[in-house]
Amino acid sequence: MCPRPTAALMTALLGVVSAGLLIFSQTAAFYPDEGFHLLAAQLILAGKKPYLDFFYPQAPLYAYFNAGWMWLFGDTWRTAHVFSALMTAAGVALAACFVFTRMRGTRWEFAAGAAAGVFIGLHLLVMRFGTIGQPYGLCLFLIVGAFWLTAESAIRPGKLWPLGAGFSAGAAAGASLLSAPAPVILLAWTIARRRARRLESCLLFLGGAAAAWLPVLWLAAEAPRPALFNLFQYHLFHRRAGYWATHNVALSDLRVLSGWLHSPQSFWIFLLAVLGLLWVSAEREWGEHRRSEMYLCAFLVAGFAAFLAFTHPTFPQYFVVLIPFLGILASVGVYAVGSRLSPRARPWTAPLAALAVFLLGLGKTAYSQRDALQNHWKEIEDIAREIDRVTPEGGKVCAGEAILFAARRLPVSGLENSYSHYLQLTPELAASLHVAGPAEVDKWIAAGVFDTILTWPPDDPAPVRFDLAHRYARRTKVHNCEIFSGKIAASAVNSVP
Amino acid sequence: MLLSLVVICLTAGLLFFSQTLAYYGDEAFHLLASQLILLGKTPYLDFFYPQAPLYAYWTAACMRVFGNSWRTAHMFSALLTGAAIALLAGFIRAVIPEARWRLPISITAVLLAGLNLLLIRFGTIGQAYGLCLFLITAAFRLAVKAADSSSGWLPVWAGICAGAAAASSLLCAPVAPILLAWLIWYGSHANRLKTAARFAGGAAIPFLPLLWISLGAPRQTLFNVIEYHLLYRKVGYPHYNITLADLSVLSGWLGSPQGLLLAFLSGLGVLSIAAGGEWNEASRRNLYLCIWLGAGLGAYLATPHPTFPQYFVLVIPFLSILASVGVYAIGSRICPSIRPARLALAAIGLFALGLAKSAYRQRSELHSLWPEIEQIGRVVDQVTPRNGLICADEAIYVAAHRAPPPGLEHSDAHKLRLSPSLASLLRVIPFAERDQWISEGRFDTVVMWFPSMERVNTLGLPRLYARATKVGDCVIYSGRMAAVGRLAARPAAQDTASLNARR
């Protein structure tokens, strides 16, 4: 046994993967939907509350974590990306160290641990979505943490293990509802595995999970109807509003659900994970506990996959939460191949071959998605700077969430989430949820509520429809958008021939 | 029994596909070459044909017996592909050491080959892939037998098959040298050099027709078989980054569920073979030949510039064998408690899922244009005088059973930039000359796909022809108004008459 050199190598490798994720987060990471998450965090910083003061159809913990982070380090997309990248890196490190510790005493501890680290940390889905201003990074860290704590709680006597596991799993679900199966599966496994003090462990787990949900419960207590709508009703009944109302959601879901077959990285780790699972099912060399940990990984993969398949519409990025557990099983698969099929070869040959194919897959996928790997924050910041320059202090801006966030301008109530415009709600419910329909926004534009209006020519009908050129003194073009500012008083507008 | 049933069902499926959905644009010039051979013409000497000639002769023979149509060519390709699958099934059955695994692994090998979309698409069309798949698999089986046998004829037959594969398509060129090297390296009896010599002799036999043609037309043969592929393959893609396209093809297996699964299982198979264990000496040696053939063909097929995904169809039989060995390795070493049938079903199920996904992705390409082409061919035949000259694509000549005027046998040839003397020797005419012939009204009928008004007017077609008939996506100009000129090549007209007479 020589744990030191391998531990140092492992640390170095995880350091490189983390640095890679951090660099990626500051250069190529971008996704349009991150705007409303970042804006929510900014609104929280401004003293507003989700559900109560603005529409936010998400579990709120990520926005609170993010607001806390922004309060410390500044409210820019860069700090949010750093936060996500660090959380993702921590999740990757936890998963890799989990494999490393489970292989301790064999020649394979570094090889298998490194394989897990690379399979998870350099999976393009993790790189793209674990480094942006959305909850994926935080969820990755929390669910892997919850998994490890649950596994430890089954063999360690302390009360903190199940409590911590429950808290992590609950916090993951409180950060994003996509993580909701984690506490359920982990609790079920705890019930099945733990023989001594089973009830106590389960109660501690549930207590931890409930503690993580206290902010959510507090918000729900203050505004039960909006909280119910934002957390559940929207996802059950209103997810298909807007774009999806006119598109074949089932076909799109089918495409997403079979997408892993055409993703070299996902299919590759799936194949290795199946191999790992087959080996675990047949192998008696590993103790029962270690085998049951691997089964827990498989349950998490299956549970998450089944749950995420039923969000209608579903999206590829949702499945990022499966990757840590697939990565762990895949590293066991690499171990199985190396130790059973080529036992005389050095322990790094099988992982190297597996990683080579995986990295080729990364190259291939990154090349095919090269258009999506473009960070638009630079352009958004340019636009926001111009908006900030032309809009008076306290002036009202009509723009998308990302631009409002970058310009540090609080939106008019109802403009915090552009998806909300598509909802068909009764006027009372819309008012209680702070939702403004497209007709209402049009009315505001027509009434000259906004000091600055951002439009996207040539498809945007607003400039012609509302005659913005005559109603605003300035028209500035920045990148692909036009900014109308310098509102002319209504009487002056009427005097224009 | 069950294995035979699976092979028969697969072959029936391939036959059905060959008659309904199988189509590829480039198959037409192969079929036209066969039709021209039926007319007594000789490739290279009488028309441009930058391919090894045996497939065209084989198809011509089939067409003579079973009818001059794309259906005949497709049917024989499908049957030969089915035969190749049957051959690999026999091999894998013999090589698996444990009796309870033999049937499931043999069925796995058969289905990993037969359900491969690349093989389904390209092993069933009027190109050399079906014949080559059969010949290289047969050569492999015969070489394996020859290595253990003292029979003098087995290596000769192995050589004939390997040579015939290379003489049908140059894509199979590495098979014969690999088999020869393997026979020398691993031949288990004392006369290994004699066996190798017999193999080499056998391999030379299928090249005799080529040799015979080259004696009559050495320059043309050299150009069509070698020079074109070394220096002129890129002419069709002047505005295209071929290196990038090649890279995309070479990494295509990563993005294909079937390709990646085959690579994964083959990798496991190779590791298991290299580790030894349950394999006896003879099985290991034979499986090494599979690895050599898979790796050698794969490396060779990566070198054409540009290369295409369908070239790699030739690797599939060997990868399927290795992949099924990989499935066996999972069952025997990684998870010995699993039932063989269950593991085989899981592997086949995943592979079939990959087939469905890839087929859905390529659904726009899984569509035969032959019914439309036949319709066009019928109209062309109706509107063109008996000895009339036609300007059209190869597929329409095939469907209309009309011989093209000399120089129009191969549309890619128009893109070549050659000296006038060499072009004339090779029967190649450039685009500009063909267009000039059209504007001069030399053709009785001109068929144009998706014609733009600008091009139609530039060529003066409305002025030259009385009728413009639209069929599908093409317009047929016929009823030449004034006999401005006649193409010098009268024999073409006689050929047309002759072809008509044969119908």
Interface residues (C-beta under 8 A of the other chain):
Chain A: S258 L261 H262 S263 P264 F267 W268 L271 L275 L278 W279 S281 A282 A336 V337 R340 L341 S342 P343 R344 A350 A353 V357 L360 G361 G363 K364 T365 S368
Chain B: S251 L254 G255 S256 P257 L260 L261 A263 F264 G267 L268 L271 S272 A274 A275 A329 I330 R333 I334 C335 P336 S337 I338 L353 G354 K357 R361
